[in-house]
Structure formats: C-alpha cells, structure tokens
Amino acid sequence: VYRWQKKLFRPVIKNFIDDFILDKNHLLPQRIYK
C-alpha cells in the first residue's frame, strides 16, 4: 500500500515542482523587462 501511494504521490509532487519552476521562469523575465 505504501509503495503504491508513493508511486501515485511522486508524479503529483513532480508536477507541482515543475509548475512552480515554470511559474518562476515565467515571472522572472517579466520582472526584469518591466
């Protein structure tokens, strides 16, 4: 059960981190250019 939860949980975290990094990468240039 724990193994299955980890398998399900990991992509969610990766997705969240990827979104966060994408967000930062998107906001950073805007801040510099504005």
N, CA, C, O and CB atoms as a CASP TS submission, in Angstrom:
PFRMAT TS
TARGET T0000
AUTHOR 0000-0000-0000
METHOD Language model
MODEL 1
PARENT N/A
ATOM      1  N   VAL     1       0.851  -1.199   0.000  1.00  0.00           N
ATOM      2  CA  VAL     1       0.000   0.000   0.000  1.00  0.00           C
ATOM      3  C   VAL     1       0.886   1.248   0.000  1.00  0.00           C
ATOM      4  O   VAL     1       0.651   2.180  -0.769  1.00  0.00           O
ATOM      5  CB  VAL     1      -0.962   0.006   1.238  1.00  0.00           C
ATOM      6  N   TYR     2       1.887   1.263   0.850  1.00  0.00           N
ATOM      7  CA  TYR     2       2.783   2.423   0.930  1.00  0.00           C
ATOM      8  C   TYR     2       3.499   2.648  -0.401  1.00  0.00           C
ATOM      9  O   TYR     2       3.665   3.777  -0.863  1.00  0.00           O
ATOM     10  CB  TYR     2       3.815   2.232   2.064  1.00  0.00           C
ATOM     11  N   ARG     3       3.911   1.544  -0.991  1.00  0.00           N
ATOM     12  CA  ARG     3       4.619   1.621  -2.264  1.00  0.00           C
ATOM     13  C   ARG     3       3.719   2.241  -3.337  1.00  0.00           C
ATOM     14  O   ARG     3       4.149   3.090  -4.118  1.00  0.00           O
ATOM     15  CB  ARG     3       5.096   0.220  -2.703  1.00  0.00           C
ATOM     16  N   TRP     4       2.476   1.800  -3.353  1.00  0.00           N
ATOM     17  CA  TRP     4       1.517   2.300  -4.345  1.00  0.00           C
ATOM     18  C   TRP     4       1.243   3.793  -4.109  1.00  0.00           C
ATOM     19  O   TRP     4       1.141   4.565  -5.062  1.00  0.00           O
ATOM     20  CB  TRP     4       0.189   1.486  -4.283  1.00  0.00           C
ATOM     21  N   GLN     5       1.127   4.187  -2.859  1.00  0.00           N
ATOM     22  CA  GLN     5       0.898   5.602  -2.537  1.00  0.00           C
ATOM     23  C   GLN     5       2.077   6.442  -3.011  1.00  0.00           C
ATOM     24  O   GLN     5       1.903   7.529  -3.562  1.00  0.00           O
ATOM     25  CB  GLN     5       0.677   5.793  -1.014  1.00  0.00           C
ATOM     26  N   LYS     6       3.258   5.929  -2.791  1.00  0.00           N
ATOM     27  CA  LYS     6       4.459   6.648  -3.197  1.00  0.00           C
ATOM     28  C   LYS     6       4.471   6.831  -4.709  1.00  0.00           C
ATOM     29  O   LYS     6       4.818   7.895  -5.220  1.00  0.00           O
ATOM     30  CB  LYS     6       5.725   5.903  -2.733  1.00  0.00           C
ATOM     31  N   LYS     7       4.089   5.780  -5.404  1.00  0.00           N
ATOM     32  CA  LYS     7       4.069   5.826  -6.865  1.00  0.00           C
ATOM     33  C   LYS     7       3.070   6.876  -7.345  1.00  0.00           C
ATOM     34  O   LYS     7       3.324   7.593  -8.313  1.00  0.00           O
ATOM     35  CB  LYS     7       3.716   4.439  -7.449  1.00  0.00           C
ATOM     36  N   LEU     8       1.958   6.955  -6.672  1.00  0.00           N
ATOM     37  CA  LEU     8       0.907   7.907  -7.051  1.00  0.00           C
ATOM     38  C   LEU     8       1.299   9.326  -6.622  1.00  0.00           C
ATOM     39  O   LEU     8       1.008  10.301  -7.315  1.00  0.00           O
ATOM     40  CB  LEU     8      -0.453   7.504  -6.410  1.00  0.00           C
ATOM     41  N   PHE     9       1.952   9.416  -5.491  1.00  0.00           N
ATOM     42  CA  PHE     9       2.277  10.706  -4.878  1.00  0.00           C
ATOM     43  C   PHE     9       3.413  11.410  -5.603  1.00  0.00           C
ATOM     44  O   PHE     9       3.411  12.632  -5.751  1.00  0.00           O
ATOM     45  CB  PHE     9       2.642  10.516  -3.417  1.00  0.00           C
ATOM     46  N   ARG    10       4.378  10.627  -6.050  1.00  0.00           N
ATOM     47  CA  ARG    10       5.582  11.205  -6.650  1.00  0.00           C
ATOM     48  C   ARG    10       5.272  12.056  -7.893  1.00  0.00           C
ATOM     49  O   ARG    10       5.774  13.177  -7.976  1.00  0.00           O
ATOM     50  CB  ARG    10       6.555  10.093  -7.021  1.00  0.00           C
ATOM     51  N   PRO    11       4.477  11.587  -8.856  1.00  0.00           N
ATOM     52  CA  PRO    11       4.178  12.407 -10.039  1.00  0.00           C
ATOM     53  C   PRO    11       3.468  13.704  -9.669  1.00  0.00           C
ATOM     54  O   PRO    11       3.659  14.729 -10.324  1.00  0.00           O
ATOM     55  CB  PRO    11       3.321  11.617 -11.024  1.00  0.00           C
ATOM     56  N   VAL    12       2.658  13.661  -8.632  1.00  0.00           N
ATOM     57  CA  VAL    12       1.943  14.868  -8.201  1.00  0.00           C
ATOM     58  C   VAL    12       2.946  15.906  -7.710  1.00  0.00           C
ATOM     59  O   VAL    12       2.842  17.086  -8.043  1.00  0.00           O
ATOM     60  CB  VAL    12       0.909  14.536  -7.085  1.00  0.00           C
ATOM     61  N   ILE    13       3.911  15.463  -6.922  1.00  0.00           N
ATOM     62  CA  ILE    13       4.944  16.386  -6.419  1.00  0.00           C
ATOM     63  C   ILE    13       5.773  16.906  -7.579  1.00  0.00           C
ATOM     64  O   ILE    13       6.066  18.099  -7.657  1.00  0.00           O
ATOM     65  CB  ILE    13       5.859  15.689  -5.373  1.00  0.00           C
ATOM     66  N   LYS    14       6.148  16.015  -8.474  1.00  0.00           N
ATOM     67  CA  LYS    14       6.964  16.418  -9.627  1.00  0.00           C
ATOM     68  C   LYS    14       6.197  17.439 -10.469  1.00  0.00           C
ATOM     69  O   LYS    14       6.759  18.425 -10.945  1.00  0.00           O
ATOM     70  CB  LYS    14       7.352  15.179 -10.492  1.00  0.00           C
ATOM     71  N   ASN    15       4.922  17.179 -10.635  1.00  0.00           N
ATOM     72  CA  ASN    15       4.071  18.097 -11.395  1.00  0.00           C
ATOM     73  C   ASN    15       4.032  19.461 -10.725  1.00  0.00           C
ATOM     74  O   ASN    15       4.157  20.496 -11.381  1.00  0.00           O
ATOM     75  CB  ASN    15       2.647  17.532 -11.533  1.00  0.00           C
ATOM     76  N   PHE    16       3.858  19.446  -9.420  1.00  0.00           N
ATOM     77  CA  PHE    16       3.773  20.690  -8.655  1.00  0.00           C
ATOM     78  C   PHE    16       5.081  21.467  -8.751  1.00  0.00           C
ATOM     79  O   PHE    16       5.080  22.683  -8.945  1.00  0.00           O
ATOM     80  CB  PHE    16       3.433  20.398  -7.180  1.00  0.00           C
ATOM     81  N   ILE    17       6.195  20.755  -8.613  1.00  0.00           N
ATOM     82  CA  ILE    17       7.507  21.404  -8.687  1.00  0.00           C
ATOM     83  C   ILE    17       7.748  21.941 -10.088  1.00  0.00           C
ATOM     84  O   ILE    17       8.238  23.058 -10.254  1.00  0.00           O
ATOM     85  CB  ILE    17       8.629  20.422  -8.292  1.00  0.00           C
ATOM     86  N   ASP    18       7.406  21.150 -11.092  1.00  0.00           N
ATOM     87  CA  ASP    18       7.585  21.602 -12.482  1.00  0.00           C
ATOM     88  C   ASP    18       6.757  22.860 -12.744  1.00  0.00           C
ATOM     89  O   ASP    18       7.226  23.807 -13.375  1.00  0.00           O
ATOM     90  CB  ASP    18       7.183  20.480 -13.479  1.00  0.00           C
ATOM     91  N   ASP    19       5.532  22.852 -12.252  1.00  0.00           N
ATOM     92  CA  ASP    19       4.665  24.025 -12.422  1.00  0.00           C
ATOM     93  C   ASP    19       5.254  25.232 -11.710  1.00  0.00           C
ATOM     94  O   ASP    19       5.230  26.347 -12.230  1.00  0.00           O
ATOM     95  CB  ASP    19       3.246  23.736 -11.891  1.00  0.00           C
ATOM     96  N   PHE    20       5.782  24.997 -10.518  1.00  0.00           N
ATOM     97  CA  PHE    20       6.365  26.086  -9.729  1.00  0.00           C
ATOM     98  C   PHE    20       7.573  26.671 -10.453  1.00  0.00           C
ATOM     99  O   PHE    20       7.732  27.890 -10.528  1.00  0.00           O
ATOM    100  CB  PHE    20       6.771  25.587  -8.321  1.00  0.00           C
ATOM    101  N   ILE    21       8.421  25.795 -10.984  1.00  0.00           N
ATOM    102  CA  ILE    21       9.618  26.244 -11.708  1.00  0.00           C
ATOM    103  C   ILE    21       9.202  26.985 -12.973  1.00  0.00           C
ATOM    104  O   ILE    21       9.764  28.028 -13.304  1.00  0.00           O
ATOM    105  CB  ILE    21      10.541  25.041 -12.061  1.00  0.00           C
ATOM    106  N   LEU    22       8.223  26.444 -13.670  1.00  0.00           N
ATOM    107  CA  LEU    22       7.723  27.101 -14.879  1.00  0.00           C
ATOM    108  C   LEU    22       7.187  28.484 -14.530  1.00  0.00           C
ATOM    109  O   LEU    22       7.434  29.459 -15.240  1.00  0.00           O
ATOM    110  CB  LEU    22       6.621  26.248 -15.557  1.00  0.00           C
ATOM    111  N   ASP    23       6.457  28.549 -13.437  1.00  0.00           N
ATOM    112  CA  ASP    23       5.898  29.823 -12.984  1.00  0.00           C
ATOM    113  C   ASP    23       7.010  30.823 -12.698  1.00  0.00           C
ATOM    114  O   ASP    23       6.939  31.977 -13.120  1.00  0.00           O
ATOM    115  CB  ASP    23       5.031  29.620 -11.731  1.00  0.00           C
ATOM    116  N   LYS    24       8.024  30.383 -11.988  1.00  0.00           N
ATOM    117  CA  LYS    24       9.139  31.267 -11.643  1.00  0.00           C
ATOM    118  C   LYS    24       9.864  31.712 -12.906  1.00  0.00           C
ATOM    119  O   LYS    24      10.229  32.880 -13.041  1.00  0.00           O
ATOM    120  CB  LYS    24      10.119  30.562 -10.681  1.00  0.00           C
ATOM    121  N   ASN    25      10.066  30.790 -13.815  1.00  0.00           N
ATOM    122  CA  ASN    25      10.754  31.117 -15.068  1.00  0.00           C
ATOM    123  C   ASN    25       9.927  32.091 -15.891  1.00  0.00           C
ATOM    124  O   ASN    25      10.467  32.902 -16.644  1.00  0.00           O
ATOM    125  CB  ASN    25      11.037  29.842 -15.882  1.00  0.00           C
ATOM    126  N   HIS    26       8.631  32.002 -15.742  1.00  0.00           N
ATOM    127  CA  HIS    26       7.740  32.886 -16.492  1.00  0.00           C
ATOM    128  C   HIS    26       7.699  34.279 -15.843  1.00  0.00           C
ATOM    129  O   HIS    26       7.655  35.297 -16.534  1.00  0.00           O
ATOM    130  CB  HIS    26       6.313  32.281 -16.567  1.00  0.00           C
ATOM    131  N   LEU    27       7.716  34.303 -14.527  1.00  0.00           N
ATOM    132  CA  LEU    27       7.605  35.573 -13.807  1.00  0.00           C
ATOM    133  C   LEU    27       8.929  36.327 -13.776  1.00  0.00           C
ATOM    134  O   LEU    27       8.948  37.558 -13.790  1.00  0.00           O
ATOM    135  CB  LEU    27       7.119  35.329 -12.386  1.00  0.00           C
ATOM    136  N   LEU    28      10.010  35.603 -13.736  1.00  0.00           N
ATOM    137  CA  LEU    28      11.325  36.241 -13.635  1.00  0.00           C
ATOM    138  C   LEU    28      11.610  37.183 -14.799  1.00  0.00           C
ATOM    139  O   LEU    28      11.973  38.335 -14.561  1.00  0.00           O
ATOM    140  CB  LEU    28      12.406  35.184 -13.564  1.00  0.00           C
ATOM    141  N   PRO    29      11.462  36.746 -16.038  1.00  0.00           N
ATOM    142  CA  PRO    29      11.733  37.649 -17.167  1.00  0.00           C
ATOM    143  C   PRO    29      10.799  38.856 -17.161  1.00  0.00           C
ATOM    144  O   PRO    29      11.216  39.962 -17.507  1.00  0.00           O
ATOM    145  CB  PRO    29      11.594  36.896 -18.494  1.00  0.00           C
ATOM    146  N   GLN    30       9.553  38.658 -16.776  1.00  0.00           N
ATOM    147  CA  GLN    30       8.596  39.771 -16.720  1.00  0.00           C
ATOM    148  C   GLN    30       9.091  40.831 -15.751  1.00  0.00           C
ATOM    149  O   GLN    30       8.992  42.027 -16.023  1.00  0.00           O
ATOM    150  CB  GLN    30       7.191  39.273 -16.300  1.00  0.00           C
ATOM    151  N   ARG    31       9.618  40.392 -14.630  1.00  0.00           N
ATOM    152  CA  ARG    31      10.088  41.321 -13.614  1.00  0.00           C
ATOM    153  C   ARG    31      11.288  42.105 -14.142  1.00  0.00           C
ATOM    154  O   ARG    31      11.426  43.300 -13.881  1.00  0.00           O
ATOM    155  CB  ARG    31      10.457  40.570 -12.316  1.00  0.00           C
ATOM    156  N   ILE    32      12.144  41.424 -14.881  1.00  0.00           N
ATOM    157  CA  ILE    32      13.355  42.067 -15.398  1.00  0.00           C
ATOM    158  C   ILE    32      12.996  43.068 -16.491  1.00  0.00           C
ATOM    159  O   ILE    32      13.551  44.165 -16.537  1.00  0.00           O
ATOM    160  CB  ILE    32      14.344  41.012 -15.942  1.00  0.00           C
ATOM    161  N   TYR    33      12.086  42.700 -17.354  1.00  0.00           N
ATOM    162  CA  TYR    33      11.782  43.534 -18.522  1.00  0.00           C
ATOM    163  C   TYR    33      10.874  44.713 -18.182  1.00  0.00           C
ATOM    164  O   TYR    33      10.871  45.725 -18.883  1.00  0.00           O
ATOM    165  CB  TYR    33      11.133  42.694 -19.601  1.00  0.00           C
ATOM    166  N   LYS    34      10.104  44.574 -17.101  1.00  0.00           N
ATOM    167  CA  LYS    34       9.141  45.643 -16.791  1.00  0.00           C
ATOM    168  C   LYS    34       9.745  46.761 -15.980  1.00  0.00           C
ATOM    169  O   LYS    34       9.055  47.725 -15.647  1.00  0.00           O
ATOM    170  CB  LYS    34       7.964  45.080 -16.050  1.00  0.00           C
TER
END
